[in-house]
Amino acid sequence: MNENEQSTTALTEEPQADRVPAARKTYARALLNIAVFWGISVVLQLLFKKLLPQDAPKIFSVILNFAPMYFIAFPIYLFLSKSLPASLPEKHKMHIGQILLAFPCCEFIGIAGNLIGTIINLILFLILGQRTDSTMLLEGIFGEASWAFVIAAVIFAPIVEELMFRKILIDRTRKYGELPAILISGVMFGLFHGNFTQFFYACGLGLLFAWIYVRTGKVIHTIVLHCMVNFWGSALPLILLHSIDKDVIKEMLVNQNYSVMLENIGQFVPFMLLIVVNWCLALAGLILLIVNRQRIKLQPAEEELPKNKRFPAAVFNYGFLILFAVCAAEFVLQIVTKK
């Protein structure tokens, strides 16, 4: 390489090197804001739970579990995030047909991720001798205010989570490289769920939603998909399970006695049909992902970092480390607090 080439290389690499501290700082602040959101939510939930009378109706406990998160912590998070400059992706319309075709892909990712989570929970059960899976399904079936869980899961959670992990986080980090922005969005979304039952499918869906947002620039598309996934995977099964005798379900899920299902097979027909439809959708989703794999491409960002600097900037910062520690603590608590 002659002197002119060396000079040109130095001029092109120097600005990129200057971007690394700015990228690290941006990632740190963006991820720290999510950790602050989590911290405020937990503190307020514990405080309100302590103030709530023990004989209060269950619905108040459920509302006070979600209200601090969505109506207090989230506005604070939005305020903190305003000071971070945003770089918006180019906007492209996603037609209803494309959204409907994306749904089977979501189902495949959801079922595959759920299977991985089940295997991990089984391994932990064999090692620890106690169940470590999430109790959300049981709470939704047997809870006195299960409808409140449905509303939170189908409406509030998709809106808040998509704005936080897609719109705001990606808008602040995408300019330093689409790949790390998408990966951080998806992985942190999975970790934020705080348990192995939900981590793998939430991570996979988060990656897909992040890519869709980067390509369309419209968070409404991922909110709609998120609502559809949560309704189909959470609300609809609960609606169908509510038509089955609760003692039968409890015997199955708590005592692992599946013979009662055969004894009451008629009650399970709608739920079993849903399972069959889900697997058909998942198969279609796998085929769609394989056929369209060439279309999953990334574009150069405005302030793209050198390849060997992207992930150190995104991961080795105080915001990532704090949020990761918070999520890891939630994973541990999910395990050690199981009876």
C-alpha positions in Angstrom: 0.0 0.0 0.0 1.5 3.4 -1.0 1.3 6.6 1.0 -1.8 7.9 -0.8 -3.7 4.7 -0.2 -2.6 4.8 3.5 -3.8 8.4 3.8 -7.1 7.6 2.2 -7.7 4.6 4.5 -6.8 6.6 7.6 -9.2 9.4 6.6 -12.1 6.9 6.1 -11.4 4.9 9.3 -10.9 7.9 11.6 -14.5 9.1 11.5 -15.7 5.5 12.1 -13.4 5.2 15.2 -14.8 8.5 16.5 -18.3 7.1 16.3 -17.6 4.2 18.7 -17.7 6.3 21.9 -20.9 8.0 20.7 -22.5 4.6 19.9 -21.4 3.1 23.2 -22.9 6.1 25.1 -26.2 5.9 23.1 -26.6 2.2 23.7 -25.8 2.7 27.4 -28.4 5.4 27.9 -31.1 3.7 25.8 -30.7 0.4 27.7 -30.4 2.1 31.1 -33.7 3.8 30.5 -35.3 0.4 30.1 -33.7 -0.7 33.4 -35.1 2.4 35.1 -38.5 1.6 33.7 -38.2 -1.9 35.2 -37.0 -0.5 38.6 -39.7 2.0 38.9 -42.3 -0.6 38.0 -41.1 -3.1 40.6 -40.8 -0.6 43.4 -44.3 0.8 42.8 -45.8 -2.7 42.5 -44.3 -3.8 45.8 -45.3 -0.5 47.4 -48.9 -0.7 46.2 -49.1 -4.4 47.1 -48.0 -3.6 50.7 -50.6 -0.8 50.9 -53.4 -2.9 49.5 -55.6 -4.6 52.2 -55.3 -8.3 52.3 -59.0 -8.8 51.9 -59.2 -6.5 48.8 -60.8 -8.1 45.7 -58.3 -9.8 43.4 -59.0 -7.4 40.6 -57.4 -4.6 42.6 -54.2 -6.6 43.0 -54.1 -7.3 39.3 -54.7 -3.7 38.3 -52.0 -2.5 40.8 -49.6 -5.0 39.2 -50.0 -3.5 35.7 -51.0 0.2 36.3 -47.6 1.3 37.7 -45.8 -0.2 34.8 -48.0 1.2 32.0 -49.3 4.5 33.5 -46.4 5.7 35.7 -43.1 4.0 34.7 -43.7 4.1 31.0 -44.4 7.9 30.8 -41.2 8.4 32.8 -39.3 6.2 30.4 -40.7 8.2 27.5 -39.5 11.4 29.1 -36.0 10.0 29.7 -35.7 8.8 26.1 -36.6 12.2 24.6 -33.1 13.5 25.1 -31.6 10.8 22.9 -31.5 11.8 19.2 -33.4 9.5 16.9 -32.6 8.3 13.4 -35.8 7.0 11.8 -35.9 4.1 9.3 -37.2 4.8 5.9 -41.0 4.3 5.9 -42.6 1.6 3.7 -46.2 0.4 3.9 -46.9 -3.2 5.0 -50.1 -4.4 3.3 -52.6 -6.5 5.2 -51.7 -9.5 3.2 -48.1 -9.2 4.2 -49.1 -8.9 7.9 -51.3 -12.0 7.5 -48.4 -13.9 5.9 -46.1 -12.8 8.7 -48.4 -14.3 11.3 -47.6 -18.0 10.5 -43.9 -17.1 10.8 -44.6 -15.7 14.2 -46.4 -19.0 15.1 -43.5 -21.1 14.0 -41.1 -19.0 16.1 -43.4 -19.1 19.0 -43.9 -22.9 19.0 -40.2 -23.6 18.3 -39.2 -21.2 21.1 -41.7 -22.6 23.5 -40.4 -26.1 22.9 -36.8 -25.0 23.6 -38.1 -23.3 26.8 -39.9 -26.5 27.9 -36.7 -28.5 27.4 -34.7 -26.0 29.4 -37.2 -26.1 32.2 -37.2 -29.9 32.2 -33.4 -29.9 32.5 -33.6 -27.5 35.4 -36.3 -29.6 37.0 -34.0 -32.7 36.8 -31.1 -30.7 38.3 -32.9 -28.7 40.9 -35.8 -31.1 41.7 -38.4 -28.4 41.4 -40.5 -26.8 38.7 -39.1 -23.6 37.2 -41.6 -22.9 34.5 -43.8 -19.8 34.5 -47.1 -19.8 36.4 -48.8 -17.3 34.1 -51.1 -19.9 32.5 -52.3 -21.2 35.8 -52.9 -17.6 37.0 -54.8 -16.8 33.9 -57.0 -19.9 34.1 -57.7 -19.9 37.9 -57.3 -16.2 38.7 -60.4 -14.3 39.8 -59.5 -11.5 37.3 -58.3 -13.5 34.4 -60.0 -11.0 32.0 -57.6 -8.3 33.3 -54.6 -10.5 32.3 -56.1 -10.8 28.8 -56.6 -7.1 28.4 -53.0 -6.4 29.6 -51.5 -9.1 27.3 -53.5 -8.3 24.2 -53.6 -4.5 24.3 -51.3 -2.7 26.8 -48.3 -5.1 26.6 -47.9 -5.0 22.8 -48.2 -1.2 22.6 -45.7 -0.5 25.4 -43.3 -3.2 24.5 -43.2 -2.4 20.8 -42.7 1.3 21.5 -40.0 0.6 24.0 -38.0 -2.3 22.3 -38.7 -1.4 18.7 -39.6 2.2 18.1 -37.5 4.0 20.7 -34.6 1.6 21.2 -34.0 1.0 17.4 -34.5 4.6 16.5 -31.7 5.5 18.8 -29.3 2.8 17.8 -30.0 1.8 14.2 -27.7 4.5 12.7 -24.7 2.6 14.1 -25.6 -0.6 12.4 -28.9 -2.5 11.8 -27.6 -5.9 12.8 -26.6 -5.0 16.4 -29.7 -2.8 16.8 -31.9 -5.7 15.8 -30.1 -8.3 17.9 -30.1 -6.1 21.0 -33.8 -5.3 20.5 -34.7 -9.0 20.2 -32.4 -10.5 22.9 -33.2 -7.8 25.5 -36.9 -8.3 24.7 -36.5 -12.0 25.5 -34.5 -11.4 28.7 -37.0 -8.8 29.9 -39.6 -11.5 30.3 -37.5 -12.9 33.1 -38.0 -16.6 32.7 -36.9 -19.5 30.5 -40.5 -20.4 29.6 -40.9 -17.1 27.6 -37.3 -16.2 26.8 -36.7 -18.2 23.6 -40.0 -17.4 21.8 -40.0 -13.8 23.0 -36.4 -13.4 21.7 -37.2 -14.9 18.3 -40.4 -12.8 17.9 -38.4 -9.8 19.1 -35.9 -10.3 16.3 -38.6 -10.7 13.7 -40.5 -7.6 14.9 -37.2 -5.6 15.0 -36.4 -6.6 11.4 -40.0 -5.7 10.3 -39.7 -2.3 12.0 -36.3 -1.6 10.5 -37.6 -2.4 7.0 -41.0 -0.6 7.3 -40.3 2.2 9.7 -43.8 1.9 11.1 -44.2 0.5 14.6 -48.0 0.1 14.1 -47.2 -3.0 12.0 -45.3 -4.7 14.8 -47.9 -3.6 17.4 -50.7 -5.3 15.3 -48.6 -8.5 14.9 -47.8 -8.5 18.6 -51.5 -8.1 19.5 -52.4 -10.9 17.1 -49.8 -13.2 18.5 -50.7 -12.5 22.1 -54.4 -12.9 21.4 -53.9 -16.2 19.6 -51.3 -17.6 22.0 -52.7 -16.3 25.3 -56.2 -15.0 25.2 -57.8 -17.6 22.9 -56.4 -20.6 24.8 -57.6 -19.1 28.1 -61.1 -18.5 26.6 -61.2 -22.2 25.4 -59.8 -23.5 28.7 -62.4 -21.6 30.7 -65.0 -23.8 29.1 -63.3 -26.9 30.7 -63.9 -27.9 34.3 -61.2 -26.2 36.3 -60.6 -29.3 38.5 -59.7 -31.3 35.4 -57.3 -28.6 34.2 -55.7 -28.4 37.6 -55.2 -32.1 37.8 -53.5 -32.0 34.4 -51.2 -29.0 34.9 -50.4 -29.3 38.6 -50.4 -33.0 39.1 -49.3 -34.0 35.6 -52.2 -36.5 35.4 -53.1 -36.5 31.7 -55.5 -39.5 32.0 -58.3 -37.1 33.1 -58.1 -35.5 29.7 -59.1 -38.8 28.1 -61.9 -39.2 30.6 -63.2 -35.7 29.7 -62.2 -35.7 26.0 -65.3 -33.9 24.8 -64.5 -30.8 26.8 -61.0 -30.6 25.1 -62.1 -30.8 21.5 -62.1 -27.0 20.8 -58.7 -26.6 22.5 -57.3 -29.6 20.6 -58.5 -28.1 17.3 -56.7 -24.9 18.2 -53.5 -26.9 18.8 -53.8 -28.6 15.4 -54.4 -25.2 13.7 -51.3 -23.8 15.5 -49.1 -26.6 14.2 -50.4 -26.1 10.7 -49.7 -22.4 10.9 -46.3 -23.1 12.3 -45.5 -25.4 9.4 -46.7 -22.8 6.9 -44.6 -20.2 8.7 -41.5 -22.4 8.4 -42.0 -22.8 4.7 -42.6 -19.1 4.3 -39.3 -18.3 6.2 -37.4 -20.7 4.0 -38.9 -19.5 0.7 -38.3 -15.8 1.6 -34.9 -16.2 3.4 -33.2 -14.3 0.6 -35.4 -11.2 1.3 -34.1 -10.9 4.9 -31.4 -8.4 4.2 -29.9 -5.5 6.1 -29.0 -2.1 4.8 -25.9 0.1 5.5 -26.6 2.6 8.3 -25.8 6.3 8.2 -23.0 6.0 10.8 -22.1 2.4 10.4 -19.4 1.2 12.8 -16.6 -1.1 11.7 -17.6 -4.7 12.0 -15.3 -5.4 14.8 -16.6 -2.5 16.8 -20.4 -2.9 16.5 -21.0 -5.4 19.3 -18.4 -4.2 21.7 -20.1 -0.8 21.5 -23.6 -2.3 21.9 -22.7 -4.7 24.8 -19.7 -3.4 26.7 -21.4 -0.4 28.3 -23.0 0.3 31.6 -26.6 0.4 30.3 -26.3 -3.1 28.9 -24.6 -4.5 32.0 -27.2 -3.0 34.3 -30.2 -4.2 32.3 -28.6 -7.6 31.8 -28.0 -7.9 35.6 -31.6 -6.9 36.3 -33.0 -9.5 33.9 -30.6 -12.2 35.2 -31.8 -11.4 38.8 -35.4 -11.9 37.6 -34.5 -15.3 36.1 -32.9 -16.4 39.3 -35.9 -15.2 41.4 -38.2 -17.0 39.1 -36.3 -20.2 40.0 -35.6 -19.8 43.7 -39.1 -18.6 44.6 -40.7 -21.7 43.2 -42.2 -23.9 45.9 
